[in-house]
Amino acid sequence: MRSTRDLAVRIIEQHRRAVSGELRSALAAFRDPIVDSPRERDVQWAAGGTDQRRDFLSGLWETALAEVVELWRVADEHTAGLAVLLGHNELLPIPMLSLGRSIQEALLEVCWAVDPVIDPSTRTSRWAALALRTIQGNAGLLSQMPNGAVKLVDVRTAMSQFPRCRTVP
């Protein structure tokens, strides 16, 4: 008979495999949108403008896609950490709760960013906010890294140019 901990670790590992499969499906749907899907509506919405607008939106979506994938990766690593803690001899509820919260925050952010019921312009605005938040959030840490001061100048320059890009061309 399996212990409760063994069962919990097994469930977590099954969940990780299922989520990984869903992520692969979502990435495929992003690249090749399903008919009448929110992603197809995003692409159709972008097609209605100039080449400059389409290029801008395409670049924004690619940047934000990388952020969403990173959030999935973070959630997956925290889930792996949770499985390790569950397999430990000592029950450690505080780190487990912290990991659970981190998993929840990452996945809620993904859900917020890709909400299928909102219109394409709102979804695109959320993707832009997600990308900008990541740049701004990492800027402070960058200054503490080797050669970070040099890179920080580049980041601040890029951030200062963002207000000029706020409206879609």
Secondary structure, 3 states (H helix, E strand, C coil): CCCHHHHHHHHHHHHHHHHHHHHHHHHHHHHCCCCCCHHHHHHHHHHCCCHHHHHHHHHHHHHHHHHHHHHHHHHHHHHHHHHHHHHCCCCCHHHHHHHHHHHHHHHHHHHHHCCCCCCHHHHHHHHHHHHHHHHHHHHHHHCCCCCHHHHHHHHHHHHHHHHHHCCCC
